[in-house]
Amino acid sequence: MQKIKRSDKSILLKIIAVVAIFWLSDFILHFFGVGESRFYYISKFFNAALFALLWFFAFYSRKHWKKIVYSFVFGTWISFYYLIASYLGLVQYLGIYARYTPPPFVIFGIFLTPFIWWITHSLGFYLGLELSELIKKK
């Protein structure tokens, strides 16, 4: 069995940090707004893990503009993926419970349109990428 190098451990911790920050920020927004199905939370978790893995193993850069672009690609994917998978009935056809229509998303009395969802998904992932840089190699 091969030992995990210290740099590999820091990359793993960074991936965990990005996924946790994105997923928790999304969960908190839904907690104060409208709840969602398990499919929603599980798909968001695994998509965040996939994109975090891709970032750290294929696209990693310390440049902020690259993180912003990648985060908006992620936000676009995660927003449209869920709209297509759930709200068009694909996952329901496969027997998975999910909503057929987006819930009215109101946070502290402010109505969020789907465009705002895209922005919040992108910003949540970007925040995770930035904060993961605080984890240093030892």
C-alpha positions as CSV (number, residue, x, y, z in Angstrom):
1,M,0.0,0.0,0.0
2,Q,1.3,3.4,-1.0
3,K,1.5,6.2,1.6
4,I,-0.2,9.4,0.9
5,K,2.2,12.3,0.4
6,R,1.8,15.5,2.3
7,S,1.0,17.5,-0.8
8,D,-1.7,14.9,-1.7
9,K,-3.2,15.4,1.7
10,S,-3.4,19.2,1.2
11,I,-5.1,18.7,-2.2
12,L,-7.6,16.4,-0.6
13,L,-8.3,18.9,2.2
14,K,-8.7,21.7,-0.4
15,I,-11.2,19.6,-2.3
16,I,-13.1,18.8,0.9
17,A,-13.1,22.5,1.8
18,V,-14.4,23.7,-1.6
19,V,-17.2,21.1,-1.6
20,A,-18.1,21.8,2.0
21,I,-18.2,25.6,1.5
22,F,-20.3,25.4,-1.6
23,W,-22.7,22.8,-0.4
24,L,-23.2,24.4,3.0
25,S,-23.7,27.9,1.5
26,D,-26.3,26.4,-0.8
27,F,-28.0,24.5,2.0
28,I,-28.1,27.6,4.2
29,L,-29.8,29.6,1.4
30,H,-32.4,26.8,1.0
31,F,-32.8,26.6,4.8
32,F,-33.8,30.3,4.9
33,G,-35.7,30.1,1.7
34,V,-37.5,26.9,0.5
35,G,-36.4,23.3,1.1
36,E,-35.6,21.0,-1.8
37,S,-35.6,17.2,-2.5
38,R,-32.8,14.8,-1.5
39,F,-32.0,14.5,-5.2
40,Y,-31.3,18.2,-5.3
41,Y,-28.8,18.1,-2.3
42,I,-27.1,14.9,-3.4
43,S,-26.7,16.0,-7.0
44,K,-25.3,19.4,-5.8
45,F,-22.8,17.6,-3.6
46,F,-21.5,15.2,-6.2
47,N,-21.3,17.9,-8.9
48,A,-19.4,20.1,-6.5
49,A,-17.0,17.2,-5.8
50,L,-16.5,16.5,-9.5
51,F,-15.8,20.1,-10.3
52,A,-13.4,20.5,-7.3
53,L,-11.5,17.4,-8.5
54,L,-11.3,18.8,-12.0
55,W,-10.1,22.1,-10.7
56,F,-7.3,20.8,-8.5
57,F,-6.1,18.1,-10.9
58,A,-6.6,19.7,-14.4
59,F,-7.2,23.4,-14.2
60,Y,-5.5,24.6,-11.0
61,S,-4.3,28.2,-11.0
62,R,-3.7,30.8,-8.3
63,K,-4.9,33.6,-10.7
64,H,-8.2,35.0,-9.5
65,W,-9.6,35.6,-13.0
66,K,-9.2,31.9,-13.8
67,K,-11.0,31.0,-10.6
68,I,-13.8,33.4,-11.4
69,V,-14.2,31.9,-15.0
70,Y,-14.2,28.3,-13.7
71,S,-16.7,29.2,-10.9
72,F,-19.1,30.7,-13.5
73,V,-18.7,27.6,-15.7
74,F,-19.6,25.5,-12.6
75,G,-22.5,27.8,-11.7
76,T,-23.8,27.6,-15.2
77,W,-23.5,23.8,-15.2
78,I,-25.1,23.2,-11.8
79,S,-28.0,25.6,-12.5
80,F,-28.9,24.3,-16.0
81,Y,-28.1,20.7,-15.1
82,Y,-30.7,20.7,-12.3
83,L,-33.3,22.6,-14.4
84,I,-32.9,20.0,-17.2
85,A,-32.6,16.9,-15.0
86,S,-35.4,17.7,-12.6
87,Y,-37.8,20.3,-13.8
88,L,-38.1,18.7,-17.3
89,G,-39.0,15.4,-15.7
90,L,-36.0,13.3,-16.6
91,V,-35.2,12.0,-13.1
92,Q,-38.9,11.5,-12.3
93,Y,-39.1,9.3,-15.4
94,L,-36.3,7.2,-13.8
95,G,-38.4,6.9,-10.6
96,I,-36.4,9.4,-8.5
97,Y,-38.4,11.9,-6.4
98,A,-37.7,15.5,-7.3
99,R,-39.8,18.6,-7.9
100,Y,-41.3,19.3,-11.3
101,T,-41.2,23.1,-10.9
102,P,-38.7,25.4,-9.2
103,P,-39.9,26.5,-5.7
104,P,-40.6,30.1,-5.2
105,F,-37.2,31.1,-3.7
106,V,-37.6,33.9,-1.1
107,I,-34.8,34.7,1.3
108,F,-35.5,37.4,4.0
109,G,-38.4,38.7,1.8
110,I,-36.4,38.9,-1.4
111,F,-37.6,36.9,-4.4
112,L,-34.6,35.3,-6.2
113,T,-35.0,34.6,-9.9
114,P,-33.2,31.7,-11.7
115,F,-30.6,34.3,-12.8
116,I,-29.8,35.0,-9.2
117,W,-29.5,31.2,-8.5
118,W,-26.8,31.1,-11.2
119,I,-24.9,33.9,-9.5
120,T,-25.2,32.4,-6.0
121,H,-24.0,29.0,-7.2
122,S,-21.0,30.6,-8.9
123,L,-20.1,32.8,-6.0
124,G,-20.4,29.9,-3.5
125,F,-18.0,27.8,-5.5
126,Y,-15.6,30.8,-6.0
127,L,-15.7,31.4,-2.3
128,G,-14.7,27.7,-1.8
129,L,-11.8,28.0,-4.2
130,E,-10.5,31.2,-2.6
131,L,-10.8,29.9,1.0
132,S,-9.2,26.6,0.1
133,E,-6.0,28.5,-0.7
134,L,-5.7,29.1,3.1
135,I,-4.7,25.4,3.4
136,K,-1.0,25.3,3.0
137,K,1.4,22.4,2.3
138,K,3.6,21.5,5.2
